[in-house]
Amino acid sequence: LNLSFFDQFMSPVLLGIPLIALALILPWLLFPAAPARWMNNRLLTLQGWFINRFTSQMFMPMNQGGHKWALLLASLMMFLITLNMLGLLPYTFTPTTQLSMNMGFAVPIWLATVLIGMRNQPTAALGHLLPEGTPVPLIPVLIIIETISLFIRPLALGVRLTANLTAGHLLMQLIATAAFVLLPLMPAVAITTAAILFLLTILEVAVAMIQAYVFVLLLSLYLQENV
Protein backbone atom coordinates (compact mmCIF):
# COMPACT_ATOMS: atom_id res chain seq x y z
CA LEU A 1 0.00 0.00 0.00
CA ASN A 2 1.38 3.35 -1.03
CA LEU A 3 0.19 5.50 1.88
CA SER A 4 0.72 9.23 2.13
CA PHE A 5 3.01 10.50 4.89
CA PHE A 6 0.14 12.58 6.23
CA ASP A 7 -2.17 9.60 6.76
CA GLN A 8 -0.82 9.23 10.30
CA PHE A 9 -2.46 12.56 11.19
CA MET A 10 -5.94 11.51 10.07
CA SER A 11 -8.37 10.98 12.94
CA PRO A 12 -8.86 7.21 13.19
CA VAL A 13 -12.39 5.88 12.62
CA LEU A 14 -13.71 2.40 13.45
CA LEU A 15 -17.12 1.39 12.02
CA GLY A 16 -17.89 5.06 11.49
CA ILE A 17 -17.11 5.93 15.14
CA PRO A 18 -14.33 8.53 15.55
CA LEU A 19 -11.70 7.16 17.94
CA ILE A 20 -10.23 10.55 18.91
CA ALA A 21 -12.49 10.53 22.00
CA LEU A 22 -10.92 7.23 23.03
CA ALA A 23 -7.42 8.63 22.44
CA LEU A 24 -8.29 11.54 24.76
CA ILE A 25 -9.92 9.52 27.56
CA LEU A 26 -7.52 6.55 27.79
CA PRO A 27 -4.42 8.48 29.02
CA TRP A 28 -6.24 9.26 32.27
CA LEU A 29 -6.28 5.54 33.10
CA LEU A 30 -2.47 5.53 33.13
CA PHE A 31 -2.19 7.96 36.04
CA PRO A 32 -1.93 6.28 39.44
CA ALA A 33 -4.69 7.33 41.85
CA ALA A 34 -3.70 8.17 45.41
CA PRO A 35 -4.67 5.45 47.92
CA ALA A 36 -6.30 6.14 51.31
CA ARG A 37 -3.09 5.13 53.10
CA TRP A 38 -0.31 7.43 54.25
CA MET A 39 2.43 5.48 52.52
CA ASN A 40 2.69 5.96 48.76
CA ASN A 41 4.58 3.98 46.16
CA ARG A 42 7.46 5.44 44.15
CA LEU A 43 5.35 6.31 41.10
CA LEU A 44 2.84 8.31 43.16
CA THR A 45 5.62 10.07 45.05
CA LEU A 46 7.32 11.01 41.78
CA GLN A 47 4.05 12.23 40.27
CA GLY A 48 3.25 14.29 43.37
CA TRP A 49 6.76 15.76 43.48
CA PHE A 50 6.59 16.70 39.78
CA ILE A 51 3.20 18.41 40.08
CA ASN A 52 4.30 20.26 43.24
CA ARG A 53 7.51 21.53 41.63
CA PHE A 54 5.67 22.54 38.47
CA THR A 55 2.89 24.45 40.23
CA SER A 56 5.20 26.17 42.73
CA GLN A 57 7.49 27.31 39.92
CA MET A 58 4.65 28.49 37.69
CA PHE A 59 2.61 30.34 40.32
CA MET A 60 5.51 31.85 42.28
CA PRO A 61 5.41 35.22 40.42
CA MET A 62 1.60 35.37 40.54
CA ASN A 63 -0.54 37.04 43.20
CA GLN A 64 -3.17 35.19 45.24
CA GLY A 65 -5.95 35.63 42.65
CA GLY A 66 -4.08 33.59 40.04
CA HIS A 67 -3.55 30.62 42.37
CA LYS A 68 -7.12 29.44 41.71
CA TRP A 69 -5.89 28.39 38.26
CA ALA A 70 -3.33 25.91 39.63
CA LEU A 71 -5.56 22.85 39.24
CA LEU A 72 -6.63 23.73 35.68
CA LEU A 73 -3.13 24.51 34.40
CA ALA A 74 -1.44 21.56 36.16
CA SER A 75 -4.08 19.17 34.79
CA LEU A 76 -3.70 20.61 31.28
CA MET A 77 0.08 20.23 31.50
CA MET A 78 -0.11 16.57 32.58
CA PHE A 79 -2.76 15.86 29.93
CA LEU A 80 -0.73 17.41 27.09
CA ILE A 81 2.51 15.70 28.18
CA THR A 82 0.74 12.33 28.27
CA LEU A 83 -0.91 12.78 24.86
CA ASN A 84 2.35 13.98 23.28
CA MET A 85 4.42 11.14 24.75
CA LEU A 86 1.90 8.38 23.95
CA GLY A 87 1.72 9.64 20.38
CA LEU A 88 5.40 8.73 19.94
CA LEU A 89 4.63 5.03 20.38
CA PRO A 90 4.21 3.05 17.14
CA TYR A 91 0.67 2.58 15.76
CA THR A 92 -0.77 5.36 17.90
CA PHE A 93 -2.63 8.52 17.00
CA THR A 94 -1.56 11.86 18.49
CA PRO A 95 -4.64 14.05 19.10
CA THR A 96 -2.41 17.09 19.71
CA THR A 97 -1.37 17.10 16.02
CA GLN A 98 -4.92 18.32 15.26
CA LEU A 99 -4.98 22.13 15.09
CA SER A 100 -8.72 22.19 15.91
CA MET A 101 -8.12 20.42 19.21
CA ASN A 102 -5.19 22.63 20.23
CA MET A 103 -7.23 25.73 19.41
CA GLY A 104 -9.99 24.23 21.54
CA PHE A 105 -7.54 24.22 24.46
CA ALA A 106 -5.91 27.58 23.71
CA VAL A 107 -8.83 29.89 22.82
CA PRO A 108 -11.14 29.38 25.85
CA ILE A 109 -8.33 29.65 28.43
CA TRP A 110 -6.79 32.69 26.69
CA LEU A 111 -10.25 34.29 26.48
CA ALA A 112 -10.80 33.57 30.18
CA THR A 113 -7.53 35.36 31.09
CA VAL A 114 -8.51 38.38 28.96
CA LEU A 115 -12.04 38.55 30.41
CA ILE A 116 -10.66 38.29 33.97
CA GLY A 117 -8.34 41.20 33.21
CA MET A 118 -11.21 43.25 31.74
CA ARG A 119 -13.42 42.51 34.77
CA ASN A 120 -10.88 42.97 37.57
CA GLN A 121 -8.73 45.82 36.26
CA PRO A 122 -10.14 47.25 33.01
CA THR A 123 -7.75 50.24 33.02
CA ALA A 124 -4.61 48.10 33.31
CA ALA A 125 -5.92 45.53 30.81
CA LEU A 126 -6.60 48.21 28.20
CA GLY A 127 -3.33 49.90 29.18
CA HIS A 128 -1.45 46.89 27.75
CA LEU A 129 -2.64 48.00 24.30
CA LEU A 130 -0.62 51.22 24.49
CA PRO A 131 2.95 51.23 25.88
CA GLU A 132 3.86 54.21 28.06
CA GLY A 133 5.55 57.22 26.49
CA THR A 134 4.36 56.55 22.93
CA PRO A 135 4.67 59.56 20.57
CA VAL A 136 1.21 60.95 19.68
CA PRO A 137 1.37 60.23 15.88
CA LEU A 138 2.09 56.54 16.56
CA ILE A 139 -0.76 56.01 19.03
CA PRO A 140 -3.47 54.79 16.57
CA VAL A 141 -1.00 52.52 14.72
CA LEU A 142 0.34 51.03 17.96
CA ILE A 143 -3.13 50.35 19.36
CA ILE A 144 -4.02 48.44 16.18
CA ILE A 145 -0.74 46.46 16.27
CA GLU A 146 -1.10 45.60 19.98
CA THR A 147 -4.74 44.54 19.50
CA ILE A 148 -3.76 42.26 16.61
CA SER A 149 -0.91 40.78 18.68
CA LEU A 150 -3.35 40.15 21.55
CA PHE A 151 -5.74 38.23 19.27
CA ILE A 152 -2.92 36.28 17.60
CA ARG A 153 -1.83 34.80 20.96
CA PRO A 154 -4.23 31.82 21.02
CA LEU A 155 -3.54 31.13 17.33
CA ALA A 156 0.20 31.11 18.04
CA LEU A 157 -0.32 28.73 20.99
CA GLY A 158 -2.32 26.24 18.93
CA VAL A 159 -0.14 26.44 15.83
CA ARG A 160 3.13 26.12 17.82
CA LEU A 161 2.01 22.89 19.47
CA THR A 162 0.57 21.43 16.24
CA ALA A 163 3.53 22.39 14.04
CA ASN A 164 6.20 21.08 16.42
CA LEU A 165 4.55 17.70 16.89
CA THR A 166 3.57 17.32 13.22
CA ALA A 167 7.09 18.21 12.05
CA GLY A 168 8.63 15.75 14.51
CA HIS A 169 6.37 12.88 13.51
CA LEU A 170 6.91 13.55 9.80
CA LEU A 171 10.68 13.72 10.20
CA MET A 172 10.72 10.44 12.12
CA GLN A 173 8.59 8.75 9.47
CA LEU A 174 10.75 10.08 6.62
CA ILE A 175 14.01 8.95 8.23
CA ALA A 176 12.54 5.55 9.17
CA THR A 177 11.33 5.05 5.58
CA ALA A 178 14.76 6.06 4.26
CA ALA A 179 16.51 3.56 6.56
CA PHE A 180 14.08 0.82 5.52
CA VAL A 181 14.54 1.47 1.80
CA LEU A 182 18.35 1.80 2.03
CA LEU A 183 18.90 -1.38 4.05
CA PRO A 184 19.17 -3.83 1.08
CA LEU A 185 20.98 -1.27 -1.13
CA MET A 186 23.50 0.39 1.24
CA PRO A 187 23.57 -1.28 4.66
CA ALA A 188 26.18 1.08 6.14
CA VAL A 189 24.18 4.19 5.21
CA ALA A 190 20.99 2.54 6.51
CA ILE A 191 22.59 1.81 9.89
CA THR A 192 23.83 5.40 10.13
CA THR A 193 20.32 6.59 9.28
CA ALA A 194 18.88 4.32 11.98
CA ALA A 195 21.31 5.81 14.51
CA ILE A 196 20.15 9.31 13.53
CA LEU A 197 16.56 8.11 13.93
CA PHE A 198 17.33 6.93 17.47
CA LEU A 199 18.78 10.34 18.40
CA LEU A 200 15.80 12.07 16.78
CA THR A 201 13.43 9.91 18.84
CA ILE A 202 15.13 11.07 22.06
CA LEU A 203 14.81 14.66 20.80
CA GLU A 204 11.11 14.12 20.07
CA VAL A 205 10.47 12.87 23.61
CA ALA A 206 12.07 16.09 24.86
CA VAL A 207 10.01 18.17 22.40
CA ALA A 208 6.81 16.41 23.52
CA MET A 209 7.47 17.46 27.12
CA ILE A 210 8.81 20.94 26.36
CA GLN A 211 5.93 21.88 24.05
CA ALA A 212 3.34 20.90 26.67
CA TYR A 213 5.27 22.96 29.23
CA VAL A 214 5.60 25.99 26.91
CA PHE A 215 1.86 25.89 26.10
CA VAL A 216 0.90 26.02 29.78
CA LEU A 217 3.71 28.44 30.69
CA LEU A 218 2.54 31.00 28.11
CA LEU A 219 -1.07 30.64 29.32
CA SER A 220 0.17 31.32 32.86
CA LEU A 221 2.06 34.42 31.64
CA TYR A 222 -1.11 35.72 29.97
CA LEU A 223 -2.93 35.06 33.23
CA GLN A 224 -0.21 36.87 35.19
CA GLU A 225 -0.76 40.01 33.10
CA ASN A 226 -4.44 39.98 33.94
CA VAL A 227 -4.73 39.10 37.65
C-alpha positions as CSV (number, residue, x, y, z in Angstrom):
1,L,0.0,0.0,0.0
2,N,1.4,3.4,-1.0
3,L,0.2,5.5,1.9
4,S,0.7,9.2,2.1
5,F,3.0,10.5,4.9
6,F,0.1,12.6,6.2
7,D,-2.2,9.6,6.8
8,Q,-0.8,9.2,10.3
9,F,-2.5,12.6,11.2
10,M,-5.9,11.5,10.1
11,S,-8.4,11.0,12.9
12,P,-8.9,7.2,13.2
13,V,-12.4,5.9,12.6
14,L,-13.7,2.4,13.4
15,L,-17.1,1.4,12.0
16,G,-17.9,5.1,11.5
17,I,-17.1,5.9,15.1
18,P,-14.3,8.5,15.5
19,L,-11.7,7.2,17.9
20,I,-10.2,10.6,18.9
21,A,-12.5,10.5,22.0
22,L,-10.9,7.2,23.0
23,A,-7.4,8.6,22.4
24,L,-8.3,11.5,24.8
25,I,-9.9,9.5,27.6
26,L,-7.5,6.5,27.8
27,P,-4.4,8.5,29.0
28,W,-6.2,9.3,32.3
29,L,-6.3,5.5,33.1
30,L,-2.5,5.5,33.1
31,F,-2.2,8.0,36.0
32,P,-1.9,6.3,39.4
33,A,-4.7,7.3,41.9
34,A,-3.7,8.2,45.4
35,P,-4.7,5.5,47.9
36,A,-6.3,6.1,51.3
37,R,-3.1,5.1,53.1
38,W,-0.3,7.4,54.2
39,M,2.4,5.5,52.5
40,N,2.7,6.0,48.8
41,N,4.6,4.0,46.2
42,R,7.5,5.4,44.2
43,L,5.3,6.3,41.1
44,L,2.8,8.3,43.2
45,T,5.6,10.1,45.1
46,L,7.3,11.0,41.8
47,Q,4.0,12.2,40.3
48,G,3.2,14.3,43.4
49,W,6.8,15.8,43.5
50,F,6.6,16.7,39.8
51,I,3.2,18.4,40.1
52,N,4.3,20.3,43.2
53,R,7.5,21.5,41.6
54,F,5.7,22.5,38.5
55,T,2.9,24.5,40.2
56,S,5.2,26.2,42.7
57,Q,7.5,27.3,39.9
58,M,4.6,28.5,37.7
59,F,2.6,30.3,40.3
60,M,5.5,31.9,42.3
61,P,5.4,35.2,40.4
62,M,1.6,35.4,40.5
63,N,-0.5,37.0,43.2
64,Q,-3.2,35.2,45.2
65,G,-5.9,35.6,42.6
66,G,-4.1,33.6,40.0
67,H,-3.6,30.6,42.4
68,K,-7.1,29.4,41.7
69,W,-5.9,28.4,38.3
70,A,-3.3,25.9,39.6
71,L,-5.6,22.9,39.2
72,L,-6.6,23.7,35.7
73,L,-3.1,24.5,34.4
74,A,-1.4,21.6,36.2
75,S,-4.1,19.2,34.8
76,L,-3.7,20.6,31.3
77,M,0.1,20.2,31.5
78,M,-0.1,16.6,32.6
79,F,-2.8,15.9,29.9
80,L,-0.7,17.4,27.1
81,I,2.5,15.7,28.2
82,T,0.7,12.3,28.3
83,L,-0.9,12.8,24.9
84,N,2.3,14.0,23.3
85,M,4.4,11.1,24.7
86,L,1.9,8.4,24.0
87,G,1.7,9.6,20.4
88,L,5.4,8.7,19.9
89,L,4.6,5.0,20.4
90,P,4.2,3.1,17.1
91,Y,0.7,2.6,15.8
92,T,-0.8,5.4,17.9
93,F,-2.6,8.5,17.0
94,T,-1.6,11.9,18.5
95,P,-4.6,14.1,19.1
96,T,-2.4,17.1,19.7
97,T,-1.4,17.1,16.0
98,Q,-4.9,18.3,15.3
99,L,-5.0,22.1,15.1
100,S,-8.7,22.2,15.9
101,M,-8.1,20.4,19.2
102,N,-5.2,22.6,20.2
103,M,-7.2,25.7,19.4
104,G,-10.0,24.2,21.5
105,F,-7.5,24.2,24.5
106,A,-5.9,27.6,23.7
107,V,-8.8,29.9,22.8
108,P,-11.1,29.4,25.8
109,I,-8.3,29.7,28.4
110,W,-6.8,32.7,26.7
111,L,-10.2,34.3,26.5
112,A,-10.8,33.6,30.2
113,T,-7.5,35.4,31.1
114,V,-8.5,38.4,29.0
115,L,-12.0,38.5,30.4
116,I,-10.7,38.3,34.0
117,G,-8.3,41.2,33.2
118,M,-11.2,43.2,31.7
119,R,-13.4,42.5,34.8
120,N,-10.9,43.0,37.6
121,Q,-8.7,45.8,36.3
122,P,-10.1,47.2,33.0
123,T,-7.8,50.2,33.0
124,A,-4.6,48.1,33.3
125,A,-5.9,45.5,30.8
126,L,-6.6,48.2,28.2
127,G,-3.3,49.9,29.2
128,H,-1.4,46.9,27.8
129,L,-2.6,48.0,24.3
130,L,-0.6,51.2,24.5
131,P,3.0,51.2,25.9
132,E,3.9,54.2,28.1
133,G,5.5,57.2,26.5
134,T,4.4,56.6,22.9
135,P,4.7,59.6,20.6
136,V,1.2,61.0,19.7
137,P,1.4,60.2,15.9
138,L,2.1,56.5,16.6
139,I,-0.8,56.0,19.0
140,P,-3.5,54.8,16.6
141,V,-1.0,52.5,14.7
142,L,0.3,51.0,18.0
143,I,-3.1,50.4,19.4
144,I,-4.0,48.4,16.2
145,I,-0.7,46.5,16.3
146,E,-1.1,45.6,20.0
147,T,-4.7,44.5,19.5
148,I,-3.8,42.3,16.6
149,S,-0.9,40.8,18.7
150,L,-3.4,40.1,21.5
151,F,-5.7,38.2,19.3
152,I,-2.9,36.3,17.6
153,R,-1.8,34.8,21.0
154,P,-4.2,31.8,21.0
155,L,-3.5,31.1,17.3
156,A,0.2,31.1,18.0
157,L,-0.3,28.7,21.0
158,G,-2.3,26.2,18.9
159,V,-0.1,26.4,15.8
160,R,3.1,26.1,17.8
161,L,2.0,22.9,19.5
162,T,0.6,21.4,16.2
163,A,3.5,22.4,14.0
164,N,6.2,21.1,16.4
165,L,4.5,17.7,16.9
166,T,3.6,17.3,13.2
167,A,7.1,18.2,12.1
168,G,8.6,15.8,14.5
169,H,6.4,12.9,13.5
170,L,6.9,13.5,9.8
171,L,10.7,13.7,10.2
172,M,10.7,10.4,12.1
173,Q,8.6,8.8,9.5
174,L,10.7,10.1,6.6
175,I,14.0,8.9,8.2
176,A,12.5,5.6,9.2
177,T,11.3,5.1,5.6
178,A,14.8,6.1,4.3
179,A,16.5,3.6,6.6
180,F,14.1,0.8,5.5
181,V,14.5,1.5,1.8
182,L,18.3,1.8,2.0
183,L,18.9,-1.4,4.1
184,P,19.2,-3.8,1.1
185,L,21.0,-1.3,-1.1
186,M,23.5,0.4,1.2
187,P,23.6,-1.3,4.7
188,A,26.2,1.1,6.1
189,V,24.2,4.2,5.2
190,A,21.0,2.5,6.5
191,I,22.6,1.8,9.9
192,T,23.8,5.4,10.1
193,T,20.3,6.6,9.3
194,A,18.9,4.3,12.0
195,A,21.3,5.8,14.5
196,I,20.2,9.3,13.5
197,L,16.6,8.1,13.9
198,F,17.3,6.9,17.5
199,L,18.8,10.3,18.4
200,L,15.8,12.1,16.8
201,T,13.4,9.9,18.8
202,I,15.1,11.1,22.1
203,L,14.8,14.7,20.8
204,E,11.1,14.1,20.1
205,V,10.5,12.9,23.6
206,A,12.1,16.1,24.9
207,V,10.0,18.2,22.4
208,A,6.8,16.4,23.5
209,M,7.5,17.5,27.1
210,I,8.8,20.9,26.4
211,Q,5.9,21.9,24.1
212,A,3.3,20.9,26.7
213,Y,5.3,23.0,29.2
214,V,5.6,26.0,26.9
215,F,1.9,25.9,26.1
216,V,0.9,26.0,29.8
217,L,3.7,28.4,30.7
218,L,2.5,31.0,28.1
219,L,-1.1,30.6,29.3
220,S,0.2,31.3,32.9
221,L,2.1,34.4,31.6
222,Y,-1.1,35.7,30.0
223,L,-2.9,35.1,33.2
224,Q,-0.2,36.9,35.2
225,E,-0.8,40.0,33.1
226,N,-4.4,40.0,33.9
227,V,-4.7,39.1,37.6
